[in-house]
Amino acid sequence: MTALIIICTIAVILLVWFRTDAFLEYTRMFRLNFLSDYKGFAAKYHDDVSLTYLAFLRQYHDCFFIRLITCPVCLTVWLGLIFGLLSWIVLIPIYIIFGLMLYLIIDRLLG
């Protein structure tokens, strides 16, 4: 049961991060500007409305950490490792594989 909860949690984290602007909106709403470059993104978005926050990060803040959080597979691996170390280390591959599969299935269903 715990493994299913962790897999679903990984999929939800990926869906919120890759399919919504929730991170930007909440950092702006709670005035956590140090966590995001909302102002820089807003200025660039004004010029190019097709720009996403993740594309903005990759283009203007390119470093290892940004490449890590803008890649679904990479982020899933790290989330699987973190949840595996917090629960049961033997299940890390299951968290990674099924978390990514569930995310991709839901992402495909959302269109």
Stockholm file with secondary structure:
# STOCKHOLM 1.0

chainA/1-111         MTALIIICTIAVILLVWFRTDAFLEYTRMFRLNFLSDYKGFAAKYHDDVSLTYLAFLRQYHDCFFIRLITCPVCLTVWLGLIFGLLSWIVLIPIYIIFGLMLYLIIDRLLG
#=GR chainA/1-111 SS CHHHHHHHHHHHHHHHHHHCSHHHHHHHHTTCGGGCCHHHHHHHHHHCTTCCHHHHHHHHSCSHHHHHHTCHHHHHHHHHHHHHHHSCGGGHHHHHHHHHHHHHHHHHHHC
#=GC SS_cons         CHHHHHHHHHHHHHHHHHHCSHHHHHHHHTTCGGGCCHHHHHHHHHHCTTCCHHHHHHHHSCSHHHHHHTCHHHHHHHHHHHHHHHSCGGGHHHHHHHHHHHHHHHHHHHC
//
